[in-house]
Amino acid sequence: MSLTFQKQPRRGVKKYLLIILLPFLVLLLSYAVYKIFLVAPPEIKGLEGFEFLPAKKRVIIKGRNLNKIEIHIIQASRDVELLKDTPAKPQVEYQLDINPKDLGLRDGAAIVTVHARSSIIKKFHKEIKATVDTVAPRLQILKAPSILRRGESGRALLKAVDADSVYITYGTMQFKAYETNKNTYIALFPVPYEDGKGKVFYAVAKDRAGNTTTRSLHTRIKAGTFRRSTLNISDAFIQRVVFPLLNISEADDPVEAFRKINEDWRRRDTERVKKIGQNSLGERLWRGRFLQLKNSKVMARYGDFRIYRYKGRAISKSVHLGFDLASTTFAPVEAANSGEVRFAGDLGIYGNTIIIDHGQGLMSLYGHLSEILVKEGQRVKKGELIARTGSTGFAGGDHLHFGILVQGVAVSPLYWWDARWIRNNVL
């Protein structure tokens, strides 16, 4: 009996320990099952950045659910490790600065291998065919203007070899060059109304890999002079023009309503016009000087700086980026030159509007129309009837707002009405 009495406690202790440890064992087993079978598979984005490797390139990789990641680039017998990591965070980002020459790689084909995993069985493997190209395209400026004024347009003739795209830059703006013959490009570019003091025009050639060659244009910018005027805004104008645009018949603050149209809408619609103007045909469709509205009187010019006063107080301002031309009520509007209708419809402050694409970055804009007689995509000839004047949009009376766009930027139509200026500066 004594032997039996001594064994009983041992069995009880084991049973007690098993009861205590069982939840921990179950938890441990569940965690192991999750880590092996239920964890999300690895995700990697940005690998397309390895497809072309220029002289210098930063490839940004974003990963999720990575327990381990390793990236190599292989060329012939050379195997270079680009990345090896065991991230602790569920989401990671890597910036890989790659200089092929420093890595001992030559121009030509290579393979980038990517291995990653989130668990023992959840793995990721991919091979990317890469092209190493460290030779920049050749670029030569054959012709460019020496002096331009604000609101004027320039034309550069460029020669680029082994380039995928060629363009002109001015500050943060970029203007496309169009290939006219093999390796020969022309670029129409604007001098914006905004002060460009200290800025330089650059010609840039870029190849498919991302190598670039940059040359500066020896083009100086003259400030130019523009008119200033003060316009008195009446309650009648706000009620008759501003309120209908906002779909209201009254407002607690008429000044704020005016500002919304003159400032917010103007800013928005300028961006819309810019976007439309950057989608131009590659062929030149226009010939000769542009036509002015027949029998019209100039009511406002490009670059006019306007201050608006309401009950003796300055409330807003704007810059007029076109010519206002007045003729008879509902006067016929003809296409200023041949082209393709890029836009026909309502355009905010411009009301019913037509934008004609004349090719290679050049467009004309017709605003405040009462009637539109053409459709988007339609080809029109110089002098063809396209619309009738009106007072739609932000307009106080019947007239035509006529604008010229170069790469989406408004420039002065005055130059494009001048056959001599076109011969000397564009053709």
WOZI-V666051 format. One record per run of one state. SS is the DSSP state (2 for helix, 1 for strand, 0 for the rest). FROM is the first residue (numbers start at 0). LEN is the number of residues. If there is no record, write none. Layout:
ss=SS from=FROM len=LEN
ss=SS from=FROM len=LEN
//
This chain:
ss=0 from=0 len=1
ss=2 from=1 len=37
ss=0 from=38 len=4
ss=1 from=42 len=3
ss=0 from=45 len=1
ss=2 from=46 len=4
ss=0 from=50 len=1
ss=1 from=51 len=2
ss=0 from=53 len=3
ss=1 from=56 len=8
ss=0 from=64 len=3
ss=1 from=67 len=8
ss=0 from=75 len=2
ss=1 from=77 len=8
ss=0 from=85 len=5
ss=1 from=90 len=8
ss=0 from=98 len=9
ss=1 from=107 len=10
ss=0 from=117 len=5
ss=1 from=122 len=10
ss=0 from=132 len=5
ss=1 from=137 len=6
ss=0 from=143 len=3
ss=1 from=146 len=3
ss=0 from=149 len=3
ss=1 from=152 len=9
ss=0 from=161 len=3
ss=1 from=164 len=6
ss=0 from=170 len=2
ss=1 from=172 len=4
ss=0 from=176 len=1
ss=1 from=177 len=4
ss=0 from=181 len=2
ss=1 from=183 len=7
ss=0 from=190 len=10
ss=1 from=200 len=6
ss=0 from=206 len=5
ss=1 from=211 len=5
ss=0 from=216 len=3
ss=1 from=219 len=3
ss=0 from=222 len=5
ss=1 from=227 len=5
ss=0 from=232 len=2
ss=2 from=234 len=11
ss=0 from=245 len=8
ss=2 from=253 len=24
ss=0 from=277 len=19
ss=1 from=296 len=4
ss=0 from=300 len=4
ss=1 from=304 len=6
ss=0 from=310 len=2
ss=1 from=312 len=7
ss=0 from=319 len=3
ss=1 from=322 len=4
ss=0 from=326 len=5
ss=1 from=331 len=3
ss=0 from=334 len=4
ss=1 from=338 len=8
ss=0 from=346 len=1
ss=2 from=347 len=3
ss=0 from=350 len=1
ss=1 from=351 len=8
ss=0 from=359 len=2
ss=1 from=361 len=11
ss=0 from=372 len=6
ss=1 from=378 len=2
ss=0 from=380 len=4
ss=1 from=384 len=6
ss=0 from=390 len=8
ss=1 from=398 len=8
ss=0 from=406 len=2
ss=1 from=408 len=3
ss=0 from=411 len=1
ss=2 from=412 len=4
ss=0 from=416 len=2
ss=2 from=418 len=7
ss=0 from=425 len=2
//
